[in-house]
């Protein structure tokens, strides 16, 4: 085959590759859109948007709390070194593994993922790779956007599932995860008053994503997580777009 013919073949393969890759992957949005009606910790409005329309254009302005909607908690939120803008970008795109505890959470509103749960998960699904992003699916996002149902507060105490400090320590200290994603208001369960799980993971520079959605629809593995927070200089957190890129068939 002549060199010119080889060049044509190579170019044809290169042009076809993106289409082939696209057919083999699916991108899943794991975030809620930001809206003034979204639940907040205080029940007070912390997000506003004003639309603007002029001759030939549409724009707008908005303001938001750093920890509003689907958002990233930077490690600096509780003692870590990195604010939002300082998190190394390669830690925001990592292999994901999803631990689904929705069956337990459906009957125990204050259920906490334990270290024993993580080890049982690994015995069945394989060890969590160092540097992965772990997603904890509780199904609590089905209550969004109701303030009353989502924060589930009674007599001044909130009730929703979370992650126990012993599981947090295993993930941070033994698996060295880059981040943890959950579909509840916090990685700490509702009744927590001291945010023990935050204080366990964040000094190890583990970031969190809270108020995610759609986690119960993910496979155990076989996907990549992309976390893209608003890059606020010195920010303790920020609203984020979060995606799962599924390639092939997960376990």
C-alpha positions, -999 to 999 in steps of 0.1 A, spaced: 0 0 0 13 34 -10 21 60 18 -7 83 5 -32 54 8 -20 46 44 -25 83 53 -61 82 41 -68 50 61 -54 65 93 -74 97 88 -106 78 83 -100 58 115 -93 90 134 -125 106 122 -146 75 130 -132 70 165 -152 98 183 -184 84 170 -175 48 180 -165 61 215 -197 80 218 -218 49 210 -200 31 238 -205 56 266 -234 73 284 -232 106 304 -254 109 334 -262 142 351 -260 137 389 -270 172 399 -302 192 407 -307 225 388 -303 255 411 -336 272 420 -348 295 447 -372 268 459 -344 243 467 -341 231 503 -316 249 526 -302 242 561 -321 271 576 -351 270 554 -343 305 543 -338 316 507 -301 317 499 -303 318 461 -318 344 438 -317 350 401 -327 380 380 -332 375 343 -323 403 320 -334 408 284 -322 434 260 -322 440 223 -310 408 208 -297 391 240 -308 373 271 -288 373 303 -291 375 340 -275 377 374 -276 353 404 -263 351 439 -259 319 460 -246 305 492 -214 284 486 -231 253 500 -263 254 481 -280 228 458 -258 201 444 -224 214 456 -188 206 465 -174 210 500 -138 219 496 -114 203 522 -109 238 537 -145 237 548 -134 216 578 -96 218 583 -82 207 550 -56 226 530 -75 232 498 -101 258 490 -122 251 459 -97 268 435 -68 249 450 -81 213 446 -58 197 420 -80 193 389 -69 157 384 -87 148 417 -120 160 402 -120 134 374 -116 99 388 -130 63 386 -162 60 406 -176 32 428 -212 33 440 -223 18 473 -261 16 474 -277 16 508 -311 27 497 -328 -5 509 -316 2 545 -323 39 543 -358 33 532 -367 17 565 -341 35 588 -341 73 581 -310 79 602 -290 50 587 -253 54 585 -230 36 561 -205 18 584 -170 4 579 -185 -31 580 -208 -21 551 -178 -9 531 -159 -41 537 -190 -62 528 -194 -42 496 -157 -48 487 -160 -85 494 -188 -87 467 -177 -60 443 -140 -56 446 -116 -33 465 -122 4 462 -91 17 442 -69 43 459 -78 77 446 -113 68 435 -145 89 441 -170 69 462 -207 75 457 -232 66 485 -267 61 471 -294 64 497 -324 73 475 -331 104 497 -330 126 466 -366 113 459 -377 138 485 -362 168 467 -372 197 465 -395 195 496 -378 214 525 -400 195 550 -394 160 536 -358 165 526 -345 178 559 -371 158 578 -368 179 610 -387 171 641 -382 188 675 -352 206 662 -334 175 650 -329 167 613 -333 131 601 -316 117 570 -290 90 562 -253 96 561 -218 81 565 -205 69 599 -171 82 611 -156 47 610 -166 43 573 -152 78 566 -119 68 583 -116 37 562 -123 56 530 -99 84 538 -71 66 556 -70 32 540 -85 37 505 -72 73 501 -103 83 482 -102 117 464 -139 125 471 -172 112 485 -206 119 468 -239 115 485 -276 123 477 -285 138 511 -279 172 526 -247 160 542 -222 132 545 -230 134 582 -263 119 591 -291 142 601 -289 140 639 -252 148 639 -243 180 658 -205 179 655 -201 169 618 -178 140 628 -175 126 593 -165 160 578 -139 163 605 -126 128 597 -122 132 560 -115 169 552 -82 172 571 -70 144 547 -80 167 517 -110 145 508 -137 167 491 -175 160 494 -204 165 470 -237 168 487 -273 170 474 -265 148 444 -292 129 426 -296 98 404 -270 78 423 -294 48 427 -294 44 390 -256 39 387 -239 5 385 -214 -5 411 -184 4 389 -173 9 353 -177 46 352 -158 79 356 -170 108 378 -165 144 367 -169 170 394 -169 206 382 -175 232 409 -177 269 405 -140 279 409 -143 305 437 -110 319 449 -107 310 485 -141 293 485 -151 267 511 -174 252 485 -195 259 455 -224 247 434 -212 220 410 -220 201 379 -214 164 385 -214 138 358 -209 100 355 -195 88 323 -204 51 319 -183 31 295 -191 -5 287 -211 -24 313 -205 -19 350 -205 -47 376 
